[in-house]
Amino acid sequence: MFTRIPQPLIYAEALLAQFACLSRAADREALLNDFVRGVAELAGCELAQLYLLDATHTCLGLSAECLAGVVQPRAASSLSADYNGEQLLQFSLCQNRVISLMELSGSLHETSFLPEYGEPWQSLLCVPLVNLNKEVEGLLLCASRDHVDLQVFADSLAQLGTFVLTQLDLLQRLRRPAGEPAPLTGTGISTSGYGLIGSSPVMRKTYQLISKVLHSPYTVLLRGETGTGKEVVARAIHDYGPRRSKAFIVQNCAAFPESLLESELFGYRKGAFTGADRDRAGLFDAANGGTLLLDEIGDMPLSLQAKLLRVLQEGEIRPLGSNDTYKIDVRIIAATHRDLAVMVSEGKFREDLYYRLAQFPIELPALRQREGDILELARHFAEKACTFLQRDFVTWSDSALNHLSSYSFPGNVRELKGLVERAVLLCEGGKLLAEHFSLNPEASPEESGLNLRERLEKVERHLLLDCLRKNDGNQTLAARELGLPRRTLLYRLGRLNINLGDFES
């Protein structure tokens, strides 16, 4: 860590003194001010700045600044409320990479975040600050008017920054009033993180995954059963990320035939085909600077998959009827309820595209796996339905709550939403009752009077139907998921009189 630093022993002693000094800070302001002052001294720079992300990881703000040895905040009117538009800062933040520049004045980099101070700034060092959970929480920036190599200080200053983040968290917990619940460990996100509803362990894990990819340019692959809220999660990633001021476009890849889907995504030029009487921009152009959600990506034709792969690799598109390509800046989020790995093995999906899309997969849990979330979601949907219908809010009977809790919801959140909205319409009084909910008896059978064999057959029938629904009736995929030979699955389907009319594709 100190091999390239001049007088490494003296530097190590000074660094140790900074650790000791920061450990004695009594409050947040003193801690952050002492930190930037110490960093400026260690690196021998005229400027040290500290930028921190807010609790939702959506806003990057300047938290402390030391200029010419003096910690004195600039006037609020001269500061940006959010530094997400600064490309240098965002590159370091999103890529979790150190930036070191020695010819700043002669470069094309935009540095409006640096204060004016006599002669132009020449050298710059930007270090991502990572907490103990390996999550980026902010940036440390040093700048000098001399041509110096600040890279040699990056490792030691990063360690000092991690210590400061730990001390900051400790001070916040010590100042928290007695009885106030602590935020989620490592995320700082409330149980309804990013506008999503649910506090079950599997949803908390989902919030943590979202927080890790929020400020990253990586392609996200959302996987999960139909109705688990893949589009809602994609919108949350967009709305709480640095692209939230730009467009969020959704395209269902199963909604158009191949020829129309290509022109819809890439656009076309006049004369590209019969009826193309003018140029038309595609959805990639419409989403430029923002986010494009490709829903049901597993249904995209193979020929289009090759063009999508080039967009992901090169960041450029070519409209139909054009010989020229041009660059675009679009974050792509893909969603599917299919098993793309199985489709790759069957030759129905490109392997290279699969690995490019699965840079950061997020598996959304089925509603039956979200312990305790059903009732929270049901109350939320009931309130929204009452607001839409302009009627008084309804209350819940215990029988209605128990009725919902015992149901497995093969249609997941989408099914729950529809059931609650229908129940609110049927409710003529002020209380929702069990009879207002028409649940599929297949999922919650009335078992009184059944012997053991009949009950087991009902359980087996429900399991097979649920697996077939999940795999769109594909018996080979269902047999593989159940760990059965296909012949055994066919025998069980015949014994239980299950056919294609017993489930929805």
C-alpha positions in Angstrom: 0.0 0.0 0.0 2.9 2.4 0.8 5.6 1.2 -1.7 5.2 4.0 -4.2 4.6 6.8 -1.6 7.5 9.0 -0.8 8.7 8.6 2.8 6.3 5.7 3.4 7.1 5.5 7.2 6.2 9.1 7.8 3.0 8.7 5.7 2.0 5.5 7.6 2.4 7.4 10.9 0.3 10.3 9.6 -2.4 7.9 8.4 -2.5 6.1 11.8 -2.9 9.5 13.4 -5.9 10.3 11.2 -7.5 7.0 12.2 -7.1 7.9 15.9 -8.4 11.5 15.3 -11.5 10.3 13.4 -12.3 7.7 16.1 -12.7 10.6 18.6 -15.2 12.6 16.5 -18.3 13.3 18.6 -20.8 14.0 15.8 -21.4 13.7 12.1 -20.3 17.2 11.1 -17.0 16.9 13.1 -16.3 13.4 11.6 -16.8 14.5 8.0 -14.9 17.8 8.3 -12.0 16.1 10.0 -12.0 13.5 7.3 -11.7 15.8 4.4 -9.1 18.0 6.2 -7.0 14.9 7.0 -7.3 13.6 3.4 -6.0 16.9 2.0 -3.1 16.8 4.4 -2.2 13.2 3.6 -2.4 13.6 -0.2 -0.8 17.1 -0.1 -3.7 18.5 -2.1 -5.4 21.9 -2.1 -8.8 20.3 -2.3 -10.6 17.3 -0.8 -14.3 16.6 -1.2 -16.6 14.0 0.1 -19.8 13.0 -1.8 -22.3 10.6 -0.1 -25.4 8.8 -1.5 -28.7 9.4 0.4 -30.5 6.6 2.2 -32.3 5.4 -1.0 -29.1 5.6 -3.1 -30.8 7.9 -5.5 -29.1 11.3 -4.8 -25.4 12.0 -4.6 -24.6 15.1 -2.5 -21.5 17.1 -1.5 -21.2 16.4 2.3 -17.9 18.0 3.1 -15.2 20.1 1.4 -11.7 21.3 2.5 -10.2 24.0 0.3 -6.7 25.3 1.0 -6.7 23.8 4.5 -10.0 25.4 5.5 -13.2 23.4 5.9 -15.8 26.0 4.9 -18.9 25.0 3.0 -19.7 26.9 -0.1 -23.0 28.9 -0.3 -25.9 26.6 -0.9 -26.9 28.5 -4.0 -23.6 27.6 -5.7 -24.1 23.8 -5.0 -26.0 21.3 -7.0 -28.7 19.4 -5.1 -27.7 16.2 -6.9 -24.5 15.4 -8.7 -25.8 12.4 -10.7 -25.3 14.4 -13.9 -21.5 14.6 -13.4 -20.0 12.0 -15.8 -16.7 11.6 -14.0 -18.4 11.1 -10.6 -21.0 8.8 -12.0 -18.4 6.6 -13.8 -16.4 6.1 -10.6 -19.6 5.5 -8.6 -21.3 3.1 -11.0 -18.2 1.2 -12.0 -16.7 1.2 -8.5 -13.3 2.2 -10.0 -10.7 4.7 -9.0 -10.1 7.6 -11.4 -6.7 9.3 -11.5 -6.0 12.1 -14.0 -2.7 14.1 -14.2 -3.6 16.4 -17.2 -7.0 17.7 -16.1 -6.8 21.2 -17.6 -6.0 19.8 -21.1 -8.6 17.1 -21.1 -12.2 17.2 -22.3 -13.6 16.1 -19.0 -16.3 18.2 -17.5 -15.3 19.4 -13.9 -17.9 21.9 -12.9 -18.1 20.2 -9.5 -14.6 21.6 -8.7 -14.6 25.1 -7.1 -12.7 28.0 -8.8 -9.4 28.5 -7.1 -6.8 30.6 -8.9 -4.9 28.5 -11.3 -6.6 25.6 -13.1 -6.8 22.2 -11.5 -4.3 19.8 -13.0 -4.5 16.5 -11.1 -7.6 14.7 -9.8 -8.2 11.5 -7.8 -11.7 10.0 -7.3 -12.0 7.0 -5.0 -15.3 5.1 -4.4 -16.0 4.6 -0.7 -17.2 1.1 0.2 -18.8 0.0 3.5 -18.2 -3.2 5.3 -20.9 -4.9 3.2 -18.9 -4.1 0.0 -21.5 -1.5 -1.1 -20.5 1.8 -2.6 -21.9 4.6 -0.4 -20.0 7.6 -1.8 -16.9 9.2 -3.3 -13.8 10.8 -2.0 -12.2 13.4 -4.4 -8.8 15.1 -4.2 -7.5 17.7 -6.6 -4.2 19.6 -7.0 -3.0 22.5 -9.1 0.2 20.6 -9.7 0.9 17.7 -12.0 1.2 14.9 -9.4 0.4 11.2 -9.4 -2.4 10.9 -6.8 -3.1 7.2 -7.6 -0.5 6.1 -5.0 -2.8 7.4 -2.2 -5.9 5.6 -3.5 -5.7 2.3 -1.5 -4.9 4.0 1.9 -7.5 6.7 1.5 -10.1 4.1 0.5 -9.4 2.2 3.8 -9.7 5.4 5.7 -13.0 6.1 4.0 -14.4 2.7 4.9 -13.5 3.5 8.6 -15.3 6.8 8.3 -18.5 5.1 6.9 -18.4 2.7 9.8 -18.0 5.5 12.4 -20.8 7.4 10.7 -23.1 4.5 11.0 -22.1 4.1 14.7 -22.8 7.8 15.4 -26.2 7.5 13.8 -27.2 4.5 15.9 -26.0 6.2 19.1 -28.1 9.2 18.3 -31.2 7.2 17.5 -34.0 7.7 20.1 -34.7 4.8 22.3 -37.3 2.4 20.8 -36.9 3.7 17.2 -36.4 0.7 14.9 -33.0 0.5 13.1 -32.9 0.6 9.3 -32.2 -2.6 7.3 -28.6 -3.7 7.7 -26.5 -2.7 4.8 -29.1 -1.0 2.7 -30.6 1.9 4.6 -33.9 1.1 2.8 -37.2 0.9 4.5 -39.2 -2.3 4.4 -41.2 -0.9 1.5 -38.0 -0.3 -0.4 -38.0 1.6 -3.7 -41.8 2.0 -3.7 -42.2 -1.8 -3.5 -44.4 -3.4 -0.8 -43.4 -6.2 1.5 -41.2 -6.9 4.4 -40.7 -10.6 4.1 -37.1 -12.0 4.1 -37.2 -12.8 0.4 -38.3 -9.2 -0.4 -35.6 -7.7 1.8 -33.1 -9.7 -0.2 -34.7 -8.3 -3.4 -34.3 -4.7 -2.1 -30.6 -5.4 -1.3 -30.0 -6.7 -4.9 -31.7 -3.6 -6.3 -29.5 -1.3 -4.2 -26.4 -3.0 -5.6 -27.3 -2.6 -9.2 -29.2 0.8 -9.0 -26.2 2.9 -9.9 -24.5 0.3 -12.1 -24.8 0.2 -15.9 -25.1 -3.5 -15.9 -28.0 -5.2 -17.7 -30.5 -6.7 -15.3 -32.4 -9.9 -16.0 -35.6 -10.2 -14.0 -36.9 -13.7 -13.6 -39.9 -15.1 -11.9 -43.4 -16.5 -12.4 -46.1 -14.6 -14.2 -47.6 -12.0 -12.0 -44.6 -11.5 -9.6 -44.2 -7.8 -10.5 -41.3 -7.8 -12.9 -42.4 -4.6 -14.6 -42.9 -2.9 -11.2 -39.3 -3.8 -10.2 -37.9 -2.6 -13.5 -39.7 0.7 -13.1 -38.3 1.0 -9.5 -34.8 0.5 -10.8 -35.4 3.3 -13.3 -37.2 5.7 -11.0 -34.6 5.4 -8.2 -31.6 5.4 -10.4 -29.6 8.1 -12.2 -31.7 7.8 -15.4 -35.0 8.7 -13.6 -35.3 12.0 -15.4 -35.3 10.2 -18.8 -37.9 7.9 -20.5 -38.9 4.5 -19.2 -40.1 2.4 -22.2 -41.7 -1.1 -22.0 -41.9 -3.5 -25.0 -43.5 -6.9 -24.7 -41.5 -9.1 -27.1 -44.4 -11.5 -27.5 -46.9 -8.8 -28.6 -45.6 -8.4 -32.1 -44.6 -10.7 -35.0 -40.9 -10.7 -35.9 -41.0 -8.2 -38.7 -43.1 -5.6 -36.7 -41.0 -6.1 -33.5 -37.8 -5.3 -35.4 -39.2 -2.0 -36.8 -40.7 -1.2 -33.4 -37.4 -1.5 -31.6 -34.9 -0.2 -34.2 -37.1 2.1 -36.3 -36.9 2.4 -40.1 -36.1 4.8 -42.9 -38.4 5.9 -45.6 -38.7 3.3 -48.4 -37.5 0.4 -46.2 -40.6 -1.6 -47.0 -44.0 -1.1 -48.6 -45.9 1.6 -46.6 -42.7 3.2 -45.1 -43.5 6.6 -46.4 -41.4 8.5 -43.8 -38.6 7.9 -41.3 -39.7 6.6 -38.0 -37.6 6.4 -34.8 -37.7 3.1 -32.8 -38.0 2.4 -29.1 -34.3 2.4 -28.7 -34.3 6.1 -29.8 -37.3 6.9 -27.6 -35.5 5.4 -24.6 -32.1 7.1 -25.3 -30.6 8.2 -22.0 -33.3 6.2 -20.1 -34.3 2.6 -19.7 -35.9 0.1 -22.0 -37.7 -2.9 -20.5 -37.8 -5.9 -22.9 -40.6 -8.0 -21.3 -40.9 -11.7 -22.2 -37.5 -11.7 -23.7 -37.7 -15.5 -24.1 -40.2 -14.9 -26.9 -37.9 -12.8 -29.0 -37.1 -14.5 -32.4 -33.6 -15.8 -32.9 -32.8 -13.4 -35.7 -33.6 -10.4 -33.6 -31.6 -11.8 -30.7 -28.4 -11.3 -32.8 -29.3 -7.6 -33.4 -30.0 -7.1 -29.7 -26.7 -8.7 -28.8 -24.9 -6.0 -30.9 -26.8 -3.3 -29.2 -25.7 -4.6 -25.8 -22.0 -5.1 -26.9 -21.5 -2.0 -29.0 -24.2 0.4 -27.9 -25.2 1.1 -31.4 -28.2 0.5 -33.7 -29.0 0.4 -37.4 -32.6 1.2 -38.4 -34.3 -0.9 -41.1 -33.5 0.4 -44.6 -30.3 2.3 -43.4 -26.7 1.5 -44.0 -25.4 3.6 -41.1 -25.2 2.8 -37.4 -25.1 5.3 -34.6 -24.5 5.2 -30.9 -27.3 5.2 -28.3 -27.2 5.3 -24.5 -30.0 3.0 -23.2 -30.0 0.8 -20.1 -31.7 -2.5 -21.0 -33.7 -4.5 -18.4 -34.9 -7.9 -19.6 -37.7 -9.9 -18.0 -39.0 -13.4 -18.5 -40.9 -16.2 -16.7 -39.2 -18.8 -18.8 -36.0 -20.7 -18.0 -33.6 -19.2 -20.5 -30.8 -21.7 -19.6 -33.1 -24.5 -20.7 -34.0 -22.6 -23.8 -30.3 -22.3 -24.6 -29.8 -26.0 -24.3 -32.7 -26.6 -26.6 -31.4 -24.2 -29.2 -34.3 -21.7 -28.8 -32.2 -18.9 -27.3 -28.7 -17.6 -28.1 -26.2 -18.6 -25.5 -24.1 -15.5 -26.0 -27.1 -13.3 -25.6 -28.2 -15.2 -22.5 -24.8 -14.6 -20.7 -24.9 -10.9 -21.7 -28.4 -10.4 -20.4 -27.7 -12.4 -17.2 -25.0 -9.9 -16.1 -27.1 -9.3 -12.9 -30.0 -11.6 -12.5 -32.7 -10.9 -9.9 -35.1 -13.8 -9.1 -38.5 -12.4 -8.0 -40.1 -14.6 -5.4 -43.6 -16.1 -5.9 -46.3 -14.7 -3.6 -46.6 -18.0 -1.7 -42.9 -17.6 -0.7 -43.4 -14.1 0.7 -44.4 -14.8 4.3 -46.6 -12.1 5.7 -46.7 -10.0 2.5 -50.1 -11.2 1.3 -52.1 -9.2 3.8 -50.0 -6.1 3.5 -50.4 -6.2 -0.3 -54.2 -6.9 0.0 -54.7 -3.8 2.3 -52.7 -1.7 -0.2 -54.8 -2.8 -3.2 -58.0 -2.3 -1.2 -57.1 1.3 -0.4 -56.2 2.0 -4.0 -59.5 0.5 -5.2 -61.5 2.5 -2.8 -59.7 5.7 -3.9 -60.3 4.9 -7.5 -64.0 4.2 -6.9 -64.3 7.3 -4.7 -65.8 5.4 -1.8 -65.0 5.1 1.9 -62.1 2.8 2.9 -63.2 -0.7 3.9 -62.1 -2.7 6.9 -61.2 -6.4 6.9 -62.9 -9.3 8.7 -60.7 -12.0 10.3 -62.4 -14.6 8.0 -61.4 -12.6 4.9 -57.8 -12.3 6.1 -57.6 -16.0 7.0 -59.2 -16.9 3.6 -56.4 -15.0 1.7 -53.6 -16.3 3.9 -54.5 -19.9 3.2 -54.5 -19.5 -0.6 -51.4 -20.3 -2.7 -52.0 -17.6 -5.4 -50.7 -19.4 -8.6 -51.2 -16.0 -10.3 -49.1 -14.2 -7.7 -49.5 -10.5 -7.0 -51.5 -9.9 -10.2 -54.1 -12.4 -9.1 -54.2 -11.0 -5.6 -54.8 -7.5 -7.0 -57.7 -8.7 -9.2 -59.3 -10.6 -6.3 -59.1 -7.6 -4.0 -60.5 -5.1 -6.5 -63.4 -7.5 -7.3 -64.1 -7.9 -3.6 -64.2 -4.1 -3.0 -66.8 -3.9 -5.8 -68.9 -6.7 -4.3 -68.7 -5.2 -0.8 -71.8 -3.2 -0.1 -71.0 -2.5 3.5 -67.9 -1.3 5.1 -66.2 -4.6 5.8 -64.7 -7.2 3.4 -65.9 -10.7 4.2 -64.6 -14.2 3.1 -67.6 -14.6 0.7 -66.4 -11.5 -1.3 -63.4 -13.5 -2.5 -63.9 -16.1 -5.2 -60.8 -18.3 -4.7 -60.0 -21.2 -6.9 -61.0 -24.3 -4.9 -58.2 -26.2 -6.6 -55.7 -24.2 -4.6 -57.6 -24.3 -1.3 -59.7 -27.6 -1.3 -62.4 -28.4 1.1 -60.9 -31.6 2.5 -63.4 -32.6 5.1 -64.7 -36.1 4.4 -61.8 -37.1 2.2 -59.6 -40.1 3.0 -55.8 -40.0 2.9 -55.5 -41.3 -0.7 -57.9 -38.7 -1.9 -56.2 -35.9 -0.1 -52.8 -36.9 -1.4 -54.2 -37.0 -5.0 -55.5 -33.5 -4.5 -52.1 -32.3 -3.3 -50.4 -34.1 -6.2 -52.9 -32.7 -8.7 -52.4 -29.2 -7.5 -48.6 -29.6 -7.6 -48.6 -30.9 -11.2 -51.0 -28.2 -12.4 -48.9 -25.4 -10.7 -45.8 -26.7 -12.4 -47.5 -27.0 -15.8 -48.8 -23.4 -15.5 -45.3 -22.2 -14.6 -43.9 -23.8 -17.7 -46.7 -22.9 -20.1 -47.8 -26.5 -20.5 -44.4 -27.7 -21.6 -44.4 -31.3 -20.2 -40.6 -31.8 -20.7 -39.7 -28.7 -18.7 -42.3 -29.6 -16.0 -40.9 -33.1 -15.7 -37.4 -31.7 -15.4 -38.4 -29.3 -12.7 -40.2 -32.1 -10.7 -37.3 -34.5 -11.1 -39.3 -37.0 -12.9 -38.8 -38.9 -16.2 -41.2 -37.5 -18.8 -42.8 -41.0 -19.1 -43.6 -41.0 -15.4 -45.1 -37.5 -15.6 -47.3 -38.5 -18.5 -48.5 -41.5 -16.5 -49.4 -39.3 -13.5 -51.2 -36.8 -15.7 -53.3 -39.6 -17.2 -54.0 -41.2 -13.8 -55.2 -37.8 -12.5 -57.2 -37.0 -15.7 -55.2 -33.8 -16.3 -55.3 -32.4 -19.8 -54.5 -29.0 -21.5 -57.9 -27.7 -20.5 -57.1 -28.0 -16.8 -54.7 -25.1 -16.8 -54.0 -21.8 -18.5 -51.0 -21.5 -20.8 
